[in-house]
Amino acid sequence: MQTVTISPKYQVVIPKIIREALRLRPGQKMQVIEYAGRIELIPDRDIGELKGFLKGITTEFDREQDRL
């Protein structure tokens, strides 16, 4: 677990190992969520980065009769 310090301007630096693992870029937008007493940062992704992430997913399942 990495530890960061909040600056007087309420800024934090995301550790390099995490930036590299998530392929974060300078200027990239992130969503900030407070959840269960913690802060979560969720990187916004370009639609092009999502291409193929559902490859191989099965779309076959039984539908209810009123949904056919």
N, C-alpha and C positions, 0 to 999 in steps of 0.2 A: 504494500500500500504506500502510495506517495503522499507526502505532506506538503502543503503550500501555505503561504502567508498572505493574508489580506493586507493590501497597501492602504495608506491613508485615503486614497481615492476609491477604495473598495474594489481594487483590481487584484486578480490572481494570474499567475503564469501557469499554463498547463505544462507539466513536465514533458521533456523531449521524448521519452520512451512512449508516452501515451499519444503525443502528437503524431509520432511516426506510425504507431500501431493503427491509429484511426485515419491516417493520411489526411490530417487537417492542414489547411492552407491559411496564410495570412489574409484577413478580410472575409473569411468564410463566416456565414451566419450560423448561429446556434440558437436553439430554443432552450429557454431556461424554465424549469418546472420545480416547484416546491412540492415534495411528496413525502409524507410520513416523517417529517422533521429533517429532511435532507434536501440538498440541492442537486438536481440532475441537469446536465447539459447534453442536449441532443443535437448533433450536427445536421443541418439541412443538407440534403444531397441533391445534385443535379439529376434531372430525369434520365440523362444518358448513363449515369453511374448505376442505375437500377436495371439496365438492360440485361436480361438473362438470369436475374436472381431467382426466378420461379422455375427455371429450367428443370425438367424432370418431375415436377409436381403432378400427382395424379388428380384428374378432374372427374373420375368416375366414382359415383356413389349413388345410392338408392334415394330417389326423390319420393316425397309423399304424393299420393294420387292427385290431390288438388293442386299440385305444383307442376304437373306435367304439361 
